[in-house]
Amino acid sequence: MAVLVDELREYPHVRWTVKTWCHMVSDESFEELHAFAAALGIPRTRFQRDHYDLHPELRARAIAHGAREVTIHELSERMAGPRGDRNRRRRDRRAARAAE
């Protein structure tokens, strides 16, 4: 059971001041994710259906507090919630087709 962060990416097209961030998810539950975010001082209003976005400094704090660094691919397959479930089903279908 872990809180995961992916690599930082730039989003130059957004209208916000911060244009570089990553995603933070849990591979166990949203409760775990919310508790971890609260410990970092992130308000619950920043939750985006299944993840939190973190700017570079907040990402560094999350890692210092025990979040694991993973690729976006691994994060998307391990994340809790409906999107993670869909990603795992998609992965399993691809593996089944490859095995045929």
C-alpha positions as CSV (number, residue, x, y, z in Angstrom):
1,M,0.0,0.0,0.0
2,A,1.6,3.2,-1.1
3,V,1.1,6.8,-2.2
4,L,2.6,7.2,-5.6
5,V,3.9,10.3,-7.6
6,D,4.7,10.3,-11.2
7,E,7.4,12.4,-13.0
8,L,7.1,16.1,-13.3
9,R,5.7,17.3,-16.6
10,E,5.3,20.7,-18.2
11,Y,2.0,22.0,-19.3
12,P,2.8,25.3,-21.1
13,H,-0.7,25.7,-22.5
14,V,-2.4,26.1,-19.1
15,R,-3.5,29.6,-17.8
16,W,-2.1,29.0,-14.3
17,T,1.1,30.4,-13.0
18,V,2.5,27.0,-12.2
19,K,3.0,25.1,-15.4
20,T,5.0,22.1,-14.1
21,W,3.4,19.4,-11.9
22,C,2.9,15.7,-11.3
23,H,0.1,13.5,-10.0
24,M,-0.2,11.9,-6.6
25,V,-2.4,8.9,-6.1
26,S,-2.9,5.9,-3.7
27,D,-2.8,2.3,-4.8
28,E,-5.0,1.4,-1.8
29,S,-7.7,3.9,-1.2
30,F,-8.8,7.5,-1.4
31,E,-8.8,7.5,2.4
32,E,-5.1,6.8,2.4
33,L,-4.6,9.5,-0.3
34,H,-6.6,12.1,1.6
35,A,-4.7,11.4,4.9
36,F,-1.4,11.7,3.1
37,A,-2.4,15.0,1.4
38,A,-3.7,16.4,4.7
39,A,-0.4,15.6,6.3
40,L,1.3,17.7,3.6
41,G,-1.2,20.5,4.2
42,I,-3.0,20.0,0.9
43,P,-6.7,21.0,1.2
44,R,-9.3,18.4,0.3
45,T,-10.7,20.9,-2.3
46,R,-7.6,20.2,-4.4
47,F,-8.6,16.5,-4.9
48,Q,-9.5,15.9,-8.6
49,R,-11.7,12.8,-8.6
50,D,-8.9,10.3,-8.2
51,H,-5.6,12.3,-7.7
52,Y,-4.0,15.5,-6.5
53,D,-1.7,17.6,-8.6
54,L,1.6,18.6,-7.0
55,H,4.0,21.4,-8.0
56,P,7.7,20.6,-7.8
57,E,8.3,21.7,-4.2
58,L,5.2,19.8,-3.0
59,R,6.3,16.7,-4.9
60,A,9.7,16.8,-3.1
61,R,7.9,17.1,0.2
62,A,5.7,14.1,-0.7
63,I,8.7,12.0,-1.5
64,A,10.4,13.0,1.7
65,H,7.3,11.9,3.6
66,G,7.4,8.4,1.9
67,A,5.6,8.7,-1.5
68,R,7.1,6.4,-4.1
69,E,8.3,7.7,-7.4
70,V,6.9,5.8,-10.4
71,T,6.3,6.3,-14.1
72,I,3.0,7.7,-15.3
73,H,2.3,4.3,-16.8
74,E,2.8,2.5,-13.5
75,L,0.8,5.2,-11.6
76,S,-2.1,4.8,-14.0
77,E,-2.2,1.0,-13.6
78,R,-1.8,1.0,-9.8
79,M,-4.1,3.9,-8.8
80,A,-7.2,3.3,-6.7
81,G,-10.6,4.0,-8.0
82,P,-12.6,3.5,-11.3
83,R,-9.9,4.9,-13.6
84,G,-7.3,2.5,-12.1
85,D,-9.8,-0.4,-12.5
86,R,-10.3,0.5,-16.2
87,N,-6.6,0.8,-16.8
88,R,-6.0,-2.7,-15.2
89,R,-8.8,-4.2,-17.3
90,R,-7.2,-2.7,-20.4
91,R,-3.8,-4.0,-19.5
92,D,-5.3,-7.5,-18.9
93,R,-7.1,-7.5,-22.3
94,R,-3.9,-6.5,-24.1
95,A,-2.0,-9.3,-22.3
96,A,-4.7,-11.8,-23.2
97,R,-4.6,-10.8,-26.9
98,A,-0.8,-11.0,-26.9
99,A,-1.0,-14.5,-25.4
100,E,-3.3,-15.8,-28.2
